[in-house]
């Protein structure tokens, strides 16, 4: 069974907009929307996940 977790910085209840992460196995990270977990998830390799985090931290993905 996959264990999904979200940041302790995320709020609680229906107002929290966040993603959940899971260890999917060797060198794979799962990412899904916490508000719609039934919609599925992305499976990213470690390199792709690290690139995604760098882009987020740098503000490159801000709307």
LUMVOKE-53998 format. One record per residue (C-alpha): x, y, z; residue in one letter; chain. Coordinates in steps of 0.5 Angstrom, whole numbers, plus 2048, in hexadecimal, padded with zeros to 3 digits. Example, Ala and Ser with C-alpha at 12.3 -4.5 7.8 and 13.67 -1.06 7.14 Angstrom:
<atoms>
   px   py   pz  r  c
  819  7F7  810  A  A
  81B  7FE  80E  S  A
</atoms>
This chain:
<atoms>
   px   py   pz  r  c
  800  800  800  X  A
  803  807  7FE  X  A
  803  80C  804  X  A
  801  813  801  X  A
  804  819  806  X  A
  803  821  805  X  A
  807  826  808  X  A
  806  828  80F  X  A
  806  82F  80D  X  A
  7FF  82D  809  X  A
  7F9  830  80D  X  A
  7F4  82B  80E  X  A
  7EC  82A  80C  X  A
  7EA  82C  805  X  A
  7EE  833  805  X  A
  7F5  82F  804  X  A
  7F7  830  7FD  X  A
  7FD  82B  7FD  X  A
  800  825  7FA  X  A
  802  81E  7FD  X  A
  808  81A  7FC  X  A
  809  812  7FC  X  A
  80F  80E  7FB  X  A
  80D  809  7F5  X  A
  813  805  7F6  X  A
  81A  805  7F3  X  A
  81C  80C  7F1  X  A
  814  80E  7F0  X  A
  810  814  7F3  X  A
  809  814  7F3  X  A
  806  81B  7F2  X  A
  7FE  81C  7F3  X  A
  7F9  822  7F4  X  A
  7F7  821  7FC  X  A
  7F0  823  7FA  X  A
  7EF  81E  7F4  X  A
  7F3  818  7F6  X  A
  7EE  814  7F2  X  A
  7F0  817  7EC  X  A
  7F7  814  7EC  X  A
  7FE  816  7EC  X  A
  805  817  7E9  X  A
  80A  813  7EA  X  A
  811  816  7E9  X  A
  818  814  7E9  X  A
  81D  817  7EE  X  A
  820  81C  7E9  X  A
  819  81E  7E7  X  A
  817  81F  7EE  X  A
  81D  823  7F0  X  A
  81C  827  7E9  X  A
  815  829  7EB  X  A
  817  82B  7F2  X  A
  81C  82F  7F0  X  A
  817  833  7EB  X  A
  812  834  7F0  X  A
  817  837  7F5  X  A
  81A  83B  7F0  X  A
  813  83E  7EE  X  A
  813  83B  7E7  X  A
  80C  838  7E8  X  A
  809  83E  7EB  X  A
  802  840  7E8  X  A
</atoms>
